[in-house]
Amino acid sequence: MSGANVKILVVDDERSMRKLLSIILKRDNCVIKTAANVSQAKEIIEFEAQHIVISDIKMPGEDGLSLLRWIKSNYRQTYVIIISGHSEDNVLSQGAAVYLKKPFNNQKIVTIVNDYIHQLHLKNKVK
């Protein structure tokens, strides 16, 4: 896997959150896409599987938990990070790799994403 192949999808109905995450996660070896809702996210993922999906829970229409369940049913290898301003105790048991409560420390999410990207590169070298 070359670094440019690391695909990250940010799903949040708040434009400011999509923009913030796109900015803080920007790096040379990532392609970051954004979606304002679950429907858009599914279209993007169906067109091109993503390595990492970062999703809010509370959004109009389908919520982030339904997206999480869909991803885990169809794209099991996708690393899902759930972010929310509400307490969601069962998110990890539903398949999310990480749960962060808003507001979160920007450096923390950058570190989580960087660590997973490093794992992806190590897995590829082993294969």
FIFIDREN-211457 format. One record per residue: residue in one letter; x, y, z of N, C-alpha, C, O in turn. Coordinates in steps of 0.05 Angstrom, whole numbers, plus 32768, in hexadecimal, padded with zeros to 4 digits. Layout:
BEGIN
[r A,[X,Y,Z],[X,Y,Z],[X,Y,Z],[X,Y,Z]]
...
END
This chain:
BEGIN
[r M,[8011,7FE8,8000],[8000,8000,8000],[8012,8019,8000],[8023,801C,8012]]
[r S,[800F,8029,7FED],[801D,8043,7FEE],[800D,8056,8000],[7FF5,8053,8002]]
[r G,[801B,8069,800B],[800E,807B,801E],[7FF6,808A,8012],[7FE3,8090,801F]]
[r A,[7FF8,8090,7FF8],[7FE3,809F,7FEB],[7FC9,808F,7FEA],[7FB3,809A,7FE4]]
[r N,[7FCA,8075,7FF0],[7FB2,8065,7FEF],[7FA2,8065,8009],[7F8D,8058,800A]]
[r V,[7FAB,8073,801D],[7F9C,8073,8036],[7F84,8086,8033],[7F88,809E,802F]]
[r K,[7F6C,807A,8035],[7F54,8089,8030],[7F45,808D,804A],[7F40,807B,8059]]
[r I,[7F3E,80A7,8050],[7F30,80AE,8068],[7F16,80BC,8060],[7F16,80CE,8050]]
[r L,[7F00,80B4,806C],[7EE6,80C1,8068],[7EDC,80CD,8082],[7EDB,80BF,8096]]
[r V,[7ED5,80E6,8081],[7ECB,80F5,8098],[7EAD,80F9,8093],[7EA5,8105,807F]]
[r V,[7E9C,80F0,80A6],[7E7F,80F2,80A3],[7E74,8101,80BB],[7E75,80F9,80D2]]
[r D,[7E69,8119,80B5],[7E5D,812A,80C9],[7E4B,813E,80BC],[7E51,8148,80A7]]
[r D,[7E34,8143,80C8],[7E21,8156,80BC],[7E2A,8173,80C0],[7E20,8185,80B4]]
[r E,[7E3D,8177,80D2],[7E48,8192,80D7],[7E5F,8197,80C4],[7E74,818A,80C6]]
[r R,[7E5C,81AB,80B2],[7E71,81B1,809F],[7E8B,81B9,80AE],[7EA1,81B1,80A5]]
[r S,[7E89,81C8,80C4],[7EA1,81D0,80D2],[7EB1,81B9,80DD],[7ECA,81B9,80DD]]
[r M,[7EA3,81A3,80E6],[7EB1,818C,80F0],[7EBF,817D,80D9],[7ED5,8173,80DC]]
[r R,[7EB1,817A,80C2],[7EBD,816D,80AB],[7ED6,817C,80A3],[7EEB,8170,809D]]
[r K,[7ED5,8197,80A2],[7EEB,81A7,809A],[7F02,81A4,80AE],[7F19,81A1,80A6]]
[r L,[7EFC,81A6,80C8],[7F11,81A4,80DC],[7F1F,8189,80DA],[7F38,8189,80DA]]
[r L,[7F10,8174,80D9],[7F1D,8159,80D7],[7F2E,8156,80BE],[7F43,814A,80BE]]
[r S,[7F24,8161,80A8],[7F33,8160,808F],[7F4D,816F,8091],[7F62,8166,8087]]
[r I,[7F4D,8185,809F],[7F65,8195,80A2],[7F79,8188,80B5],[7F91,8185,80AE]]
[r I,[7F70,817F,80CC],[7F83,8173,80DF],[7F8D,8158,80D7],[7FA2,8150,80E1]]
[r L,[7F7F,814A,80C6],[7F88,812F,80BE],[7F97,8130,80A4],[7FA2,811B,809B]]
[r K,[7F98,8147,8097],[7FA6,8149,807D],[7FC3,8142,8080],[7FD2,814C,8090]]
[r R,[7FCB,8130,806E],[7FE7,8128,806C],[7FEC,811E,8050],[7FD9,8117,8042]]
[r D,[8005,811D,8048],[800B,8115,802D],[8001,80FA,8025],[7FFB,80F5,800D]]
[r N,[8000,80E8,8037],[7FF9,80CC,8030],[7FDC,80C5,8035],[7FD5,80AD,8038]]
[r C,[7FCA,80D9,8035],[7FAE,80D4,8039],[7F9D,80E2,8025],[7FA3,80F8,801C]]
[r V,[7F87,80D5,801E],[7F72,80E1,800E],[7F5A,80E3,8020],[7F4E,80CF,8028]]
[r I,[7F51,80FC,8026],[7F3B,8100,8038],[7F23,8109,8029],[7F24,811C,801A]]
[r K,[7F0D,80FB,802D],[7EF3,8102,8022],[7EE0,8108,8038],[7EE4,8100,804F]]
[r T,[7ECA,8117,8032],[7EB7,811E,8047],[7E9B,8118,803C],[7E95,8119,8024]]
[r A,[7E89,8113,8050],[7E6D,810E,804A],[7E5D,811C,805F],[7E64,811C,8077]]
[r A,[7E46,8128,8057],[7E35,8136,806A],[7E20,8125,8077],[7E13,812D,808A]]
[r N,[7E1D,810C,806D],[7E09,80FA,8078],[7E10,80DD,8071],[7E23,80D8,8062]]
[r V,[7E01,80CB,807C],[7E06,80AE,8079],[7E03,80A6,805C],[7E12,8095,8051]]
[r S,[7DEF,80B0,804E],[7DEA,80A9,8032],[7E02,80B0,8021],[7E0B,809F,8011]]
[r Q,[7E0D,80C8,8024],[7E25,80D0,8015],[7E3C,80BE,801C],[7E4C,80B6,800B]]
[r A,[7E3F,80B8,8036],[7E55,80A7,803F],[7E54,808B,8032],[7E69,8081,8028]]
[r K,[7E3C,8080,8031],[7E39,8065,8024],[7E41,8066,8007],[7E4D,8054,7FFC]]
[r E,[7E38,807B,7FF9],[7E3F,807E,7FDC],[7E5D,807F,7FD9],[7E68,8071,7FC7]]
[r I,[7E6B,808E,7FE9],[7E88,8091,7FE7],[7E95,8076,7FED],[7EA7,806D,7FDE]]
[r I,[7E8C,8068,8002],[7E99,804E,8009],[7E93,8039,7FF4],[7EA4,8029,7FEE]]
[r E,[7E7B,8039,7FE9],[7E74,8025,7FD5],[7E85,802A,7FBB],[7E8C,8017,7FAE]]
[r F,[7E8B,8043,7FB5],[7E9B,8049,7F9E],[7EB8,8041,7FA2],[7EC5,8037,7F91]]
[r E,[7EC2,8047,7FBB],[7EDE,8041,7FC1],[7EE0,803D,7FDF],[7EDC,804F,7FEF]]
[r A,[7EE6,8024,7FE7],[7EE8,801D,8004],[7EFC,8030,8011],[7F11,8037,8006]]
[r Q,[7EF6,8037,802A],[7F07,8049,8039],[7F16,8039,804F],[7F0C,8026,805A]]
[r H,[7F2F,8042,8055],[7F3E,8035,806B],[7F33,803E,8086],[7F31,802E,8099]]
[r I,[7F2D,8058,8088],[7F24,8063,80A1],[7F0B,8074,809D],[7F09,8083,808A]]
[r V,[7EF7,8070,80AE],[7EDF,8081,80AD],[7EDC,808D,80C9],[7EDC,807F,80DD]]
[r I,[7ED9,80A7,80C9],[7ED5,80B6,80E2],[7EB9,80C2,80E0],[7EB3,80D2,80CE]]
[r S,[7EA7,80BA,80F2],[7E8B,80C2,80EF],[7E7F,80CC,8109],[7E85,80C1,811F]]
[r D,[7E6F,80E0,8106],[7E5E,80EA,811C],[7E47,80D6,811F],[7E42,80C5,810E]]
[r I,[7E3A,80D7,8136],[7E23,80C5,813A],[7E09,80D3,8132],[7DFA,80CA,8121]]
[r K,[7E04,80EA,813E],[7DEB,80F8,813B],[7DEB,8109,8121],[7DF9,811D,8120]]
[r M,[7DDC,8100,810D],[7DDA,810E,80F4],[7DBD,810B,80EA],[7DAF,80F8,80F1]]
[r P,[7DB3,811E,80DA],[7D98,811B,80CF],[7D96,8101,80BE],[7DA9,80F9,80B1]]
[r G,[7D7F,80F5,80BE],[7D7C,80DC,80AF],[7D89,80C5,80BE],[7D87,80C3,80D7]]
[r E,[7D97,80B4,80B0],[7DA5,809E,80BC],[7DBB,80A9,80CE],[7DC7,80BE,80C8]]
[r D,[7DC0,809B,80E4],[7DD5,80A5,80F6],[7DEF,8095,80F2],[7DF0,8082,80E3]]
[r G,[7E03,809E,8101],[7E1E,8092,80FE],[7E1F,8075,8108],[7E30,8066,80FE]]
[r L,[7E0D,806E,811A],[7E0D,8052,8123],[7E03,803F,810D],[7E0D,8029,810A]]
[r S,[7DF0,8049,80FD],[7DE7,8038,80E6],[7DFD,8036,80D1],[7E00,8021,80C5]]
[r L,[7E0C,804B,80CE],[7E23,804B,80BB],[7E38,8037,80C6],[7E43,8027,80B7]]
[r L,[7E3D,8038,80E0],[7E50,8025,80EC],[7E48,8008,80E7],[7E58,7FF8,80DF]]
[r R,[7E2F,8002,80EC],[7E25,7FE6,80E8],[7E28,7FDE,80CA],[7E2F,7FC8,80C4]]
[r W,[7E21,7FF1,80B8],[7E23,7FEB,809B],[7E40,7FE6,8093],[7E46,7FD3,8084]]
[r I,[7E52,7FF7,809D],[7E6F,7FF3,8097],[7E78,7FD8,80A1],[7E86,7FC9,8093]]
[r K,[7E71,7FD1,80BA],[7E7B,7FB8,80C6],[7E6E,7FA0,80B8],[7E7A,7F8A,80BA]]
[r S,[7E57,7FA3,80AC],[7E4B,7F8D,809D],[7E57,7F8A,8081],[7E58,7F74,8077]]
[r N,[7E60,7FA0,8075],[7E69,7F9F,8059],[7E86,7FA5,8055],[7E91,7F9C,8040]]
[r Y,[7E93,7FB3,8067],[7EAF,7FBB,8063],[7EBE,7FB7,807E],[7EC7,7FCA,808A]]
[r R,[7EBF,7F9F,8087],[7EC9,7F98,80A1],[7EE5,7FA3,80A7],[7EEC,7FA8,80BF]]
[r Q,[7EF6,7FA6,8093],[7F11,7FAF,8098],[7F13,7FCD,809D],[7F29,7FD7,80A5]]
[r T,[7EFE,7FDC,8099],[7EFE,7FF9,809D],[7F00,7FFF,80BA],[7EF2,7FF4,80CB]]
[r Y,[7F12,8011,80C1],[7F17,801A,80DC],[7F04,8031,80E1],[7F06,8046,80D4]]
[r V,[7EF2,802E,80F4],[7EDD,8043,80F9],[7EE2,8051,8113],[7EE5,8045,8128]]
[r I,[7EE3,806B,8111],[7EE5,807D,8129],[7ECB,808B,812B],[7EC3,8099,8118]]
[r I,[7EBE,8089,8142],[7EA5,8097,8147],[7EAA,80AF,8159],[7EB8,80AD,816D]]
[r I,[7E9F,80C6,8151],[7EA1,80DE,8161],[7E84,80E7,8167],[7E73,80E5,8155]]
[r S,[7E80,80F1,817F],[7E65,80FB,8185],[7E66,810D,819E],[7E77,810A,81AF]]
[r G,[7E53,811F,819F],[7E4F,8130,81B6],[7E3F,8122,81CB],[7E3B,812D,81E1]]
[r H,[7E34,810B,81C5],[7E22,80FD,81D7],[7E31,80E4,81E1],[7E41,80D8,81D3]]
[r S,[7E2A,80DB,81F9],[7E36,80C2,8203],[7E2A,80AA,81F5],[7E12,80A8,81F3]]
[r E,[7E3B,8099,81EB],[7E33,8081,81DD],[7E44,806A,81E7],[7E59,8064,81DC]]
[r D,[7E3A,805C,81FC],[7E4A,8047,8208],[7E4D,802E,81F7],[7E60,801F,81FA]]
[r N,[7E3B,8029,81E5],[7E3B,8010,81D6],[7E49,8011,81BA],[7E48,7FFE,81AB]]
[r V,[7E55,8027,81B4],[7E61,802B,819A],[7E78,8017,8194],[7E79,800C,817F]]
[r L,[7E89,8013,81A8],[7E9F,8001,81A4],[7E95,7FE4,81A0],[7EA1,7FD5,8191]]
[r S,[7E80,7FDD,81AF],[7E76,7FC1,81AC],[7E68,7FBD,8191],[7E64,7FA6,8189]]
[r Q,[7E61,7FD3,8183],[7E55,7FD1,8169],[7E6A,7FD0,8152],[7E62,7FCE,813B]]
[r G,[7E83,7FD2,8159],[7E98,7FD0,8145],[7EAA,7FE8,8140],[7EBC,7FE6,8130]]
[r A,[7EA4,7FFE,814E],[7EB6,8015,814A],[7ED1,800F,8157],[7ED2,8002,816C]]
[r A,[7EE6,8018,814A],[7F01,8014,8155],[7F06,8028,816C],[7F14,8021,817F]]
[r V,[7EFB,8040,8169],[7F00,8056,817C],[7EE7,8066,817F],[7ED8,806A,816B]]
[r Y,[7EE2,8070,8197],[7ECD,8083,819C],[7ED8,809B,81A9],[7EE6,8099,81BE]]
[r L,[7ED3,80B3,819E],[7EDC,80CC,81A9],[7EC4,80DE,81AE],[7EB3,80E1,819D]]
[r K,[7EC3,80E9,81C6],[7EAD,80FB,81CD],[7EB5,8117,81C5],[7ECB,8120,81CB]]
[r K,[7EA3,8125,81B8],[7EA7,8141,81B1],[7EA3,8152,81CA],[7E92,814B,81DA]]
[r P,[7EB2,8167,81CE],[7EC9,816F,81BE],[7EE1,815D,81C4],[7EE5,8155,81DC]]
[r F,[7EF1,8156,81B0],[7F08,8145,81B5],[7F21,8155,81AF],[7F21,816A,81A2]]
[r N,[7F37,814A,81B9],[7F51,8156,81B5],[7F5A,8150,8198],[7F5C,8138,8190]]
[r N,[7F5F,8164,8188],[7F67,8160,816C],[7F7F,814E,8169],[7F80,813D,8158]]
[r Q,[7F93,8151,817B],[7FAB,8141,8179],[7FA5,8124,817E],[7FB2,8112,8173]]
[r K,[7F91,811E,818F],[7F8A,8103,8195],[7F80,80F4,817C],[7F88,80DE,8177]]
[r I,[7F6E,8101,816D],[7F64,80F4,8155],[7F7A,80F1,8140],[7F7B,80DD,8131]]
[r V,[7F8B,8105,813E],[7FA2,8103,812B],[7FB3,80EB,8133],[7FBC,80DC,8121]]
[r T,[7FB9,80E8,814C],[7FCA,80D2,8155],[7FBC,80B7,8150],[7FC9,80A4,8147]]
[r I,[7FA2,80B5,8155],[7F94,809C,814F],[7F95,8095,8132],[7F9B,807E,812B]]
[r V,[7F90,80A8,8121],[7F91,80A4,8104],[7FAD,809D,80FB],[7FB1,808A,80EB]]
[r N,[7FC1,80AB,8104],[7FDD,80A6,80FC],[7FE6,808A,8105],[7FF3,807C,80F7]]
[r D,[7FDE,8082,811D],[7FE4,8067,8127],[7FD8,8051,8115],[7FE5,803D,810F]]
[r Y,[7FBF,8055,810D],[7FB2,8041,80FC],[7FBF,8041,80E1],[7FC3,802B,80D5]]
[r I,[7FC6,8058,80D6],[7FD4,8059,80BC],[7FEE,804A,80BE],[7FF6,803B,80AB]]
[r H,[7FFC,804D,80D3],[8016,803F,80D8],[8011,8021,80D8],[8020,8011,80CC]]
[r Q,[7FFB,8018,80E5],[7FF4,7FFB,80E6],[7FEE,7FF1,80CA],[7FF6,7FDB,80C2]]
[r L,[7FE0,8001,80BA],[7FDA,7FF9,809E],[7FF4,7FF5,808E],[7FF6,7FE2,807F]]
[r H,[8007,8007,8092],[8020,8004,8083],[8030,7FEC,808D],[803C,7FDE,807C]]
[r L,[802F,7FE6,80A6],[803D,7FCF,80B1],[8030,7FB5,80A6],[803E,7FA3,809E]]
[r K,[8016,7FB4,80A5],[8008,7F9C,809B],[800F,7F98,807E],[8014,7F81,8075]]
[r N,[8011,7FAD,806F],[8018,7FAB,8052],[8034,7FA1,804E],[8039,7F91,803C]]
[r K,[8047,7FA9,805F],[8062,7FA0,805D],[8065,7F83,8064],[8076,7F75,8059]]
[r V,[8054,7F79,8076],[8055,7F5D,807E],[804A,7F4B,8068],[8055,7F35,8065]]
[r K,[8036,7F54,805A],[802A,7F43,8045],[803C,7F3D,802E],[8034,7F2F,801C]]
END
